[in-house]
Amino acid sequence: MATIHRATLRPSKIELLAPWIAAQPWAPAGQARVLGAYRFDDRDGRVGIEGHLLDVSGRTLHVVTTYRAAPLEGADAFLIGTTEHSVLGTRWVYDAAGDPVALREIVTAALSGASQADLVIVDAEENEIERREPAVRVQGSGSVDPATVEAAGFAAEIVHVLDGSAAHDDAVEATLSARWGDFDDAVVIAVVRRA
């Protein structure tokens, strides 16, 4: 279950992501429009993990971010920026490709066949306000019992451009796929290989 505070962010997520996306070699030029998002739970409850689907110039992009209460040591190259959360204070926002917590959870979901976290909106006192249906449905391809999955020894590759051409070779152990909007076909958003 992903707990989301009813809060304001300054800058907003899209304001923070847009210039970072524009600087990436895989991103086309253009204005980013949000299509939807999904969340994964950090089993230790310290790191927020959120996947974003965006339309930029007619192409669907996928960016996974993490939210932390303090800087992640050794991950300066993956820092997208900071934002002020009206309930939680300063949050350091990272590209999940450089955050071991996010990569562990992506690997685990893909190998175990798990789906995204349930979304629960809470107030400043952590009281549940509502449960929200995710705009993006994510599903792992694996069939391993989640209790027995050990993410060590595997590596996740986040697919940034969702054009259906994600590399799928004999080394791929599992995938993570998404559905959103009126789009019925699942699209691979991450692949997991043995490290």
ABEGO torsion letter per residue (X at the ends): XBBBBBBBBOBBAAAAAAAAAAABAABBBEBBBBAEBBBBBBAAGABBBBBBBBBBGGBBBBBBBBBBABBBBGAAAABAEBBBBAAAEBBBBBBAAABAAAAAAAAAAAAAGBBBBBBBBBBAAGBBABBBBBABBBBBABABBAAABBABGBBBBBBABBAGABBBBAABABBBBBBBEABABBBBABBBBBX
